[in-house]
Each structure stands twice: as structure tokens, then as C-alpha cells.
Amino acid sequence: MEALIRLVAGLGNPGSDYQGHRHNAGADFVCSLACRAGVELLSRTRFHSRMVNLPESRVRLMVPTTYMNESGIAVSAVLGYYRLLPETLLVVHDELDLPPGEVRIKKGGGTGGHRGLKDIVSHLGGRADFWRLRIGVGHPRENPRMSGTRVDKYLLSRASEEEQACIDAASSAALDSFDQLLAGDSASVMNRLHRRSFACTKAFEQE
């Protein structure tokens, strides 16, 4: 039987200058999860994060207050202090290889060049056997409106209204399945989410 998830980390960059950026999709998701549960993420300086426990649960939510490429500092601090194994960690992050409106969950695998994931793996001594919830934000090469835009500039910008609506719909579907995921029924959640798509076709059409 797989270990249950005990820590959910939503990745992003801190501060108002980065709010709403594609790269903050993971942090935005965890903030929405806390809001649905009626709890507030509070600053925990020793963990370089904002954190809260889900009500009546052993699950902790966290949003690192480090920059994205230093996410491992915060995540490893929490895992170490609470003596949690990497396989009980779920990292929520933006995913260039999925279009807006798609969301996928998997355990382990590579980092796909994602700087937040790379830093977490580095701080965990090379261990990558944690869960990932991947929120599609699309790639600029697939979006004629953003053609030629550097990936870093693309991620550090806001999605169009059409794209954001699709991202929000997919995130909402994942939120609706979250209790089932935390209960250990990852197979059912995968089946449900991977068969659904809110792909933002209009945002990726030629004008």
C-alpha cells in the first residue's frame, strides 16, 4: 500500500509582483485548497513558508516564501522537521508540456527542466519519488499569440482570460477530487482527471 500524502507544497514566486503569473499556478492551487477548507496559510519563518494544517487531518499545506528556484530549501526543512518521507510529499506546479485546461498527477519521474522541482530533488539528495500535481499552462511555441516569447518571460506573465478560465476549470476539478487523493485512492483520481480536458483551444488559435 502506498504511503498517504502528508505534505502538499504549492510552488511559485513570493510577493505581489508575481501574483497571477503562470509560474504561480501551484501556489495558487494550494491557496485555493486552504480557502475551500476554511483555513489560512500563516507565515512560518523557520520553514521559509506559509503553512497550515487541514482541519481534522494530518495533512499540512505549504507555499514556500523562497523564490521558485530555491523551493527545495523550504520543502526539505518541513520534511526533515516532521520526519516525513519524500513519498508522502505532493508538489503542485505549473507544467509547460500540458495545455491550459489539463491537469495530471503522477509519482516520481524527471523534472522536465522545472527549476522548482530540480531544487527539491537536489535538497532531497537526488530522491524524486514524490507525487506531482501538474497544472497545464501551455508552452509559448504552441501559442501563436506568444510565438517567439522566451519560456522564462512566458512563465513570469499572466495568462489570457481564455487561458485562465481553462486553468481555473481544471484546477477546480482537481480540488473536487482532493479528498479522495489524500485518502490514498490515487488510481481513481488519475482516471478521472486524465480523462477530462478543459483545453483552451481558442487561446491557441491563429487570430
C-alpha positions as CSV (number, residue, x, y, z in Angstrom):
1,M,0.0,0.0,0.0
2,E,1.3,3.4,-1.0
3,A,2.1,6.0,1.7
4,L,-0.5,8.6,2.2
5,I,0.2,12.2,1.4
6,R,1.1,14.2,4.4
7,L,2.5,17.4,2.9
8,V,1.2,19.4,-0.1
9,A,3.6,22.1,-1.4
10,G,2.4,24.6,-4.0
11,L,5.2,26.2,-5.9
12,G,5.5,29.8,-7.1
13,N,7.4,33.1,-6.5
14,P,6.7,35.3,-3.5
15,G,5.4,38.8,-3.5
16,S,2.7,40.8,-5.2
17,D,4.8,41.3,-8.3
18,Y,4.4,37.6,-9.2
19,Q,0.7,37.1,-8.3
20,G,-1.4,35.6,-11.1
21,H,1.7,34.6,-13.1
22,R,1.6,31.2,-14.9
23,H,4.6,30.1,-12.8
24,N,2.5,30.5,-9.7
25,A,-0.2,28.0,-10.7
26,G,0.9,25.6,-7.9
27,A,0.9,28.2,-5.2
28,D,-2.5,29.5,-6.4
29,F,-3.9,25.9,-6.2
30,V,-2.7,25.4,-2.6
31,C,-4.2,28.8,-1.6
32,S,-7.5,27.8,-3.1
33,L,-7.3,24.4,-1.3
34,A,-6.8,26.3,2.0
35,C,-9.7,28.6,1.2
36,R,-12.0,25.7,0.5
37,A,-11.1,24.2,3.8
38,G,-11.8,27.5,5.6
39,V,-8.2,27.8,6.9
40,E,-5.5,30.4,6.4
41,L,-1.9,29.9,5.4
42,L,0.3,31.6,8.0
43,S,4.0,32.6,7.9
44,R,6.4,30.1,9.4
45,T,9.8,31.7,9.2
46,R,11.7,28.6,10.3
47,F,10.3,26.7,7.3
48,H,10.6,29.6,4.8
49,S,6.9,29.1,4.1
50,R,3.3,29.9,4.7
51,M,1.7,26.9,6.2
52,V,-1.5,25.4,7.7
53,N,-2.9,22.1,8.8
54,L,-6.0,20.9,7.0
55,P,-8.8,20.5,9.6
56,E,-9.2,17.1,11.2
57,S,-6.3,15.8,9.2
58,R,-2.6,15.1,9.4
59,V,-2.0,16.8,6.1
60,R,-0.1,20.1,6.0
61,L,-0.3,22.7,3.3
62,M,2.6,24.9,2.4
63,V,3.6,27.6,0.0
64,P,7.3,28.4,0.1
65,T,8.2,32.0,0.5
66,T,11.5,31.4,-1.2
67,Y,11.8,32.0,-4.9
68,M,10.9,29.2,-7.2
69,N,14.5,28.0,-7.9
70,E,15.0,27.7,-4.1
71,S,11.8,25.7,-3.3
72,G,13.9,22.8,-2.0
73,I,15.1,24.9,1.0
74,A,11.5,25.1,2.3
75,V,10.2,21.7,1.3
76,S,13.2,19.8,2.8
77,A,13.0,21.9,6.0
78,V,9.4,20.8,6.6
79,L,10.0,17.1,5.6
80,G,13.0,17.0,7.9
81,Y,11.4,18.6,10.9
82,Y,8.3,16.4,10.8
83,R,10.3,13.3,9.8
84,L,8.2,12.8,6.7
85,L,9.4,10.6,3.8
86,P,9.6,12.0,0.3
87,E,6.9,9.6,-0.9
88,T,4.4,11.4,1.4
89,L,5.0,14.7,-0.4
90,L,2.8,16.1,-3.2
91,V,4.2,19.1,-5.1
92,V,1.8,21.2,-7.1
93,H,3.4,23.0,-10.0
94,D,2.9,24.6,-13.4
95,E,3.5,22.4,-16.4
96,L,4.7,23.7,-19.8
97,D,4.1,20.3,-21.5
98,L,0.4,20.4,-20.8
99,P,-2.0,22.9,-22.4
100,P,-4.1,25.2,-20.3
101,G,-7.1,23.2,-19.0
102,E,-5.3,19.9,-18.4
103,V,-4.1,18.6,-15.1
104,R,-2.2,15.4,-14.4
105,I,-1.0,13.6,-11.4
106,K,2.0,11.2,-11.2
107,K,4.5,9.9,-8.8
108,G,8.2,10.2,-9.5
109,G,9.9,10.9,-12.8
110,G,12.1,13.6,-14.1
111,T,11.9,17.3,-13.6
112,G,11.3,18.4,-17.2
113,G,13.7,21.3,-16.6
114,H,11.3,22.8,-13.9
115,R,13.6,24.8,-11.6
116,G,11.4,24.3,-8.5
117,L,11.3,20.5,-9.0
118,K,15.1,20.4,-9.7
119,D,15.9,22.2,-6.5
120,I,13.6,20.0,-4.4
121,V,15.2,16.9,-5.9
122,S,18.6,18.3,-5.1
123,H,17.7,19.1,-1.5
124,L,16.3,15.6,-1.1
125,G,19.6,14.1,-2.0
126,G,18.5,13.1,-5.5
127,R,15.3,11.5,-4.5
128,A,12.4,12.2,-6.9
129,D,9.9,9.6,-5.7
130,F,7.3,12.2,-4.6
131,W,3.9,13.0,-6.0
132,R,3.4,15.8,-8.5
133,L,0.2,17.5,-9.5
134,R,0.9,19.1,-12.8
135,I,-1.3,22.1,-13.9
136,G,-1.1,22.8,-17.6
137,V,-0.1,26.3,-18.6
138,G,0.9,25.5,-22.2
139,H,4.2,26.3,-24.0
140,P,4.7,29.5,-25.9
141,R,5.7,27.6,-29.1
142,E,2.2,26.1,-29.2
143,N,0.5,29.5,-28.8
144,P,0.6,31.7,-31.9
145,R,0.0,34.8,-29.8
146,M,3.1,34.1,-27.8
147,S,5.3,32.8,-30.6
148,G,9.0,33.6,-30.1
149,T,8.5,34.5,-26.4
150,R,11.2,33.2,-24.1
151,V,10.0,30.5,-21.7
152,D,11.0,32.4,-18.6
153,K,9.2,35.5,-19.8
154,Y,6.2,33.5,-20.7
155,L,6.0,31.9,-17.2
156,L,6.5,35.2,-15.5
157,S,3.4,36.7,-17.1
158,R,-0.3,36.4,-16.8
159,A,-2.4,34.0,-18.9
160,S,-5.1,35.5,-21.2
161,E,-8.6,35.5,-19.9
162,E,-9.5,32.4,-22.0
163,E,-6.4,30.5,-20.8
164,Q,-7.0,31.4,-17.2
165,A,-10.6,30.3,-17.4
166,C,-9.4,26.9,-18.6
167,I,-6.7,26.7,-16.0
168,D,-9.2,27.5,-13.3
169,A,-11.7,24.9,-14.5
170,A,-9.0,22.2,-14.5
171,S,-7.8,23.3,-11.0
172,S,-11.4,23.2,-9.7
173,A,-11.7,19.6,-11.0
174,A,-8.6,18.6,-9.1
175,L,-9.8,20.4,-6.0
176,D,-13.0,18.4,-6.2
177,S,-11.0,15.2,-6.2
178,F,-8.5,16.1,-3.5
179,D,-10.1,14.4,-0.5
180,Q,-10.1,11.2,-2.5
181,L,-6.5,11.7,-3.4
182,L,-5.5,12.3,0.3
183,A,-7.4,9.2,1.3
184,G,-5.0,7.1,-0.9
185,D,-7.2,6.5,-3.9
186,S,-4.8,7.9,-6.5
187,A,-5.8,5.5,-9.2
188,S,-9.4,6.8,-9.3
189,V,-8.2,10.4,-9.2
190,M,-5.8,9.8,-12.1
191,N,-8.5,8.1,-14.1
192,R,-11.0,11.0,-13.5
193,L,-8.6,13.8,-14.1
194,H,-6.7,12.3,-17.0
195,R,-9.9,11.7,-18.9
196,R,-11.1,15.2,-18.5
197,S,-9.8,18.2,-20.5
198,F,-10.7,21.9,-20.4
199,A,-8.1,22.6,-23.1
200,C,-8.1,26.2,-24.1
201,T,-8.3,25.9,-27.9
202,K,-9.4,29.5,-28.5
203,A,-6.4,30.9,-26.8
204,F,-4.1,28.8,-29.1
205,E,-5.8,29.6,-32.4
206,Q,-4.5,32.0,-35.0
207,E,-6.2,35.3,-35.0
